[in-house]
Amino acid sequence: MKAGLNVRRALVSLLVGACFACAAWAANLRSVEVSRDSGRYRLVAETHLAAPPEAIREVLLDFDHDRYQRISEIYKESGYLMPDSDGTPIVYTRVEGCLLFFCRSLRRTERLEIATPNLIRTAALPDRSDFKYAVSEWHLDPEGGGTKLTYWMDLEPSFWLPPFVGPWFLKRTLQHGAPQAIDKIEELAQEVDAPTASADTH
């Protein structure tokens, strides 16, 4: 049982890297699609969360505190590094997990761009990451008193993956493992939003 949990956690960390109950709607993973072209994977997922976009954005951008560790125990380190030469923020995450007998500590150092208040983009720096290529976008759109969160990521690992780790296997794994992380993101965002909501009622 423990090995199975480690498999799911490792694969969720590999693809999401990044990632939600006393609310009108609970977090809901609506769809997830995984595809592969040569050695590059693409993940597209859509979720509804019962928290406003600004609170979710604060959680997703809080690399310097323990929120990522609270989202999932696979996160061992996270933080802001020295900005790039053009002033773009640089963030670092490290996760650990095992896929059967294949265990790794995965590093990702990324440029972080807040394109608009509700659009976050990242691009990995290959020479400082365990990925040849990794780009992602988070779209946060207000919906029904909460947020529709659309996430996509393209990535190419710089290390060998077992041959059975194909799109079907990864999709099934994410459908089982991602909801717990999504629920935690929602819970943390509701904690962020609670003081604001309380202040608005006074």
C-alpha positions in Angstrom: 0.0 0.0 0.0 2.8 2.4 0.9 4.6 1.6 -2.4 1.4 2.4 -4.3 1.1 5.8 -2.5 4.7 6.6 -3.4 4.1 5.8 -7.0 1.2 8.2 -7.2 3.0 10.9 -5.3 6.1 10.7 -7.5 4.0 10.9 -10.7 1.9 13.7 -9.5 5.0 15.6 -8.5 6.6 14.9 -11.9 3.7 16.3 -13.9 2.1 18.9 -11.7 5.2 19.9 -9.8 3.3 22.6 -8.8 -0.3 22.1 -7.3 -7.0 22.5 -3.1 -13.8 22.2 3.3 -16.5 24.2 4.5 -17.5 25.7 1.2 -20.5 25.8 -1.2 -18.5 23.8 -3.7 -15.7 21.4 -2.9 -12.6 21.3 -5.2 -13.5 19.4 -8.3 -11.1 18.0 -10.8 -13.2 18.3 -13.9 -10.9 16.9 -16.5 -7.3 15.8 -17.0 -5.6 14.9 -20.3 -2.1 13.6 -20.8 -0.3 13.1 -24.1 3.2 12.4 -25.3 5.1 13.4 -28.4 8.5 11.7 -28.7 10.0 12.3 -25.2 7.8 15.3 -24.3 4.7 15.1 -22.2 1.7 17.5 -22.2 -0.7 17.8 -19.3 -4.0 19.8 -19.4 -6.3 19.9 -16.4 -9.3 21.9 -15.4 -10.5 22.3 -11.8 -13.1 24.3 -9.9 -12.2 25.6 -6.4 -14.3 27.3 -3.8 -12.0 30.2 -3.3 -11.5 33.5 -5.2 -8.7 33.8 -7.8 -6.6 36.3 -5.7 -6.5 33.8 -2.8 -5.5 30.9 -5.0 -2.9 33.1 -6.7 -1.3 33.9 -3.3 -1.0 30.2 -2.4 0.5 29.3 -5.8 3.1 32.2 -5.5 4.0 31.5 -1.9 7.3 29.7 -2.5 9.1 31.1 0.5 6.9 29.7 3.2 5.6 26.2 4.0 2.5 26.2 1.8 4.0 23.9 -0.8 5.1 21.4 1.9 1.5 21.6 3.2 0.1 20.9 -0.2 2.0 17.7 -0.4 4.7 16.0 1.6 6.7 15.3 -1.6 7.8 18.9 -1.6 11.1 19.1 0.3 12.2 22.6 -0.6 10.8 25.7 -2.3 11.8 29.3 -2.4 12.6 32.4 -4.4 16.1 32.8 -5.7 18.0 35.7 -7.0 16.0 37.3 -9.9 17.1 36.9 -13.4 19.2 39.6 -15.1 16.1 41.2 -16.5 14.4 41.3 -13.1 12.1 38.2 -13.7 11.6 36.2 -10.5 13.3 32.9 -10.2 11.8 30.1 -8.1 13.1 26.7 -7.0 11.3 23.5 -6.0 12.6 20.1 -5.0 10.4 17.0 -4.7 11.2 13.4 -3.7 9.4 10.3 -4.7 9.7 6.7 -5.8 8.2 4.9 -8.8 8.5 1.3 -7.8 12.3 0.8 -7.5 13.0 4.1 -9.3 13.5 6.9 -6.8 14.5 10.4 -7.5 14.9 13.9 -6.1 13.6 16.2 -8.8 14.8 19.8 -9.0 13.2 22.6 -11.0 14.4 26.1 -11.2 12.0 28.4 -13.2 11.5 31.9 -14.4 8.1 33.1 -13.0 6.0 35.5 -15.0 2.8 37.0 -13.8 1.4 37.9 -17.2 -1.9 39.3 -15.8 -3.3 39.1 -12.2 -5.0 35.8 -13.2 -2.4 34.3 -15.5 0.9 32.8 -14.2 3.6 31.4 -16.5 6.7 29.4 -15.7 9.7 28.3 -17.8 12.3 25.9 -16.4 16.0 26.7 -16.7 17.4 23.4 -18.0 20.9 23.8 -16.7 19.5 24.2 -13.2 16.7 21.6 -13.4 16.2 17.9 -13.9 14.2 18.7 -17.1 15.4 19.4 -20.6 12.2 21.4 -21.1 9.3 22.5 -18.9 6.8 25.3 -19.4 3.5 25.8 -17.7 0.5 28.2 -17.4 -2.1 28.7 -14.6 -5.3 30.4 -15.7 -7.5 31.6 -12.8 -11.0 32.6 -14.0 -13.8 33.7 -11.6 -16.7 31.2 -11.7 -19.8 30.8 -9.5 -18.3 32.5 -6.5 -15.1 30.5 -6.8 -12.5 29.9 -9.5 -12.1 27.8 -12.6 -8.4 26.8 -12.6 -7.0 25.7 -16.0 -3.5 24.3 -15.9 -1.3 23.1 -18.7 2.3 22.0 -18.7 4.7 20.7 -21.4 7.8 18.9 -20.1 10.6 16.7 -21.1 12.6 15.0 -18.3 16.4 14.8 -18.5 16.4 11.3 -17.0 15.1 7.9 -18.0 11.5 6.9 -17.3 10.3 3.3 -17.1 8.6 2.3 -20.4 5.2 1.7 -18.8 5.0 5.4 -17.8 2.8 6.4 -20.8 0.0 8.9 -21.1 -2.7 6.4 -20.1 -0.8 5.4 -16.9 -0.1 9.0 -16.0 -3.7 10.1 -16.5 -5.0 7.4 -14.3 -2.4 8.2 -11.7 -3.2 11.9 -11.7 -7.0 11.2 -11.4 -6.2 9.2 -8.2 -3.5 11.4 -6.7 -4.2 15.0 -7.8 -7.5 15.6 -6.0 -5.8 15.4 -2.5 -3.4 18.2 -3.5 -6.1 20.2 -5.1 -8.2 20.0 -2.0 -5.2 21.2 0.0 -4.7 24.2 -2.3 -8.4 25.1 -1.9 -8.1 24.8 1.9 -5.1 27.1 2.0 -6.7 29.6 -0.3 -9.8 29.7 1.9 -7.5 30.4 4.9 -6.0 33.3 2.9 -9.5 34.6 2.0 -11.0 34.3 5.5 -9.5 37.5 7.0 -10.6 39.5 4.0 -14.1 38.1 4.1 -14.2 38.9 7.8 -13.0 42.4 7.3 -15.6 43.0 4.6 -18.5 42.2 7.0 -17.4 44.8 9.5 
